[in-house]
Amino acid sequence: MKLFYHPDQQRHAPPTFLLRGRAVDSPEGPVRAELLTRGLASMGLAMTPPTVVDGPRLRQRLAAIHAPRYLEFLETIHARWQALPNAAEIVAPNVHPCGGGHHYPRHPVGLVGWHMHDMACPMTADSFAGILASAACAEAAADAVLAGEDAAYALCRPPGHHAGPERAGGFCFLNNAALAATVLRERHERVAILDVDLHHGNGTQDIFYRRGDVWTGSLHADPADFYPFFWGGADETGEGEGAGANVNLPLPLGSDGAAFLAQLDRLIERLEAFRPESVVVALGLDAHKDDPLAGLALETEDFTAVGRRIAALGLPIVLVQEGGYPTEHLGDNLAAFLGGFTAA
């Protein structure tokens, strides 16, 4: 199995984000990659950087899932922000078009409010380079699977599954899982995205909600009580050509590994009924009981069982890292998952 990570991802390193009205240390920083890398090293695994971090093919593939004006926003907003009088070094929103806006703004403050769903996506001068490098890892992993690998892993940070067609949120800017699925679709008629992160992958759902060629399934803490709050209910099943191709299985807060695995079995049954030719796994490790964003209560050994069940699909698989935040267990959780995945 090939594994991908690029050191430019460290360039996205926001020091804080706003949580319940307070500026707190951001859990989504370079230390995440360091901890995950330790978990890989414990298994004797090493990562390689993607050959191309920014090229016309990646830009073309991103334009298939994100609006052109959003991609331009991500690339240019920091410079435009800095040109404002009395602007902070970090780009962050202070106004949102709640209920839907009637026109697209020209002013940078309006643009930030339009494209940033929440306060968890601050951007610094180097953020876009790190964001793009993260996406390039997902692209490289999917290309590796198309080239014949049974599976490939992309250590993507920042993560991506909350990023919609033209919206950042929940630490996510570019939707890495959707990008990987887009690459696989270049050869495979039917692709599935299986999201096992603690949080619902609302951005992924938005991108494919009206498409029938990419099935999306998410197992997550109930959004009635947990981020992203406004999406992720069991009644959201797709529209138009995508009707029935979106499956959400919310779990009560605090659910343990047994409950998680029981629902995962249900979700995999739905996935197999779709008959995909390949699968993208949005691999969150934040369902662990000690994760700083804890909402579920999995133990490290539960991730071994998750990996085993997913590998049993017997399909080409791209593993895209999503959540999982700094604790002493983070690297062990990744190692546990990959141990189960590779042993199946």
Sequence and secondary structure as in RCSB ss.txt:
>XXXX:A:sequence
MKLFYHPDQQRHAPPTFLLRGRAVDSPEGPVRAELLTRGLASMGLAMTPPTVVDGPRLRQRLAAIHAPRYLEFLE
TIHARWQALPNAAEIVAPNVHPCGGGHHYPRHPVGLVGWHMHDMACPMTADSFAGILASAACAEAAADAVLAGED
AAYALCRPPGHHAGPERAGGFCFLNNAALAATVLRERHERVAILDVDLHHGNGTQDIFYRRGDVWTGSLHADPAD
FYPFFWGGADETGEGEGAGANVNLPLPLGSDGAAFLAQLDRLIERLEAFRPESVVVALGLDAHKDDPLAGLALET
EDFTAVGRRIAALGLPIVLVQEGGYPTEHLGDNLAAFLGGFTAA
>XXXX:A:secstr
 EEE  GGGGG    EEEETTEEEE SSSHHHHHHHHHHHHTTT   B  S SS HHHHHHHHTTS HHHHHHHH
HHHHHHHTSTT  SSB  S   TT  SS   SHHHHHHHHB SSS  B TTHHHHHHHHHHHHHHHHHHHHTT S
EEEE  SS  TT BTTBBBTTBSS HHHHHHHHHHTT S EEEEE SSS  HHHHHHHTT SSEEEEEEEE TTS
STT SS  TT    GGGTT EEEEEE TT BHHHHHHHHHHHHHHHHHH  SEEEEEE  TTBTT TT  SBB H
HHHHHHHHHHHTT S EEEEE    SSTTHHHHHHHHHHHHHH 
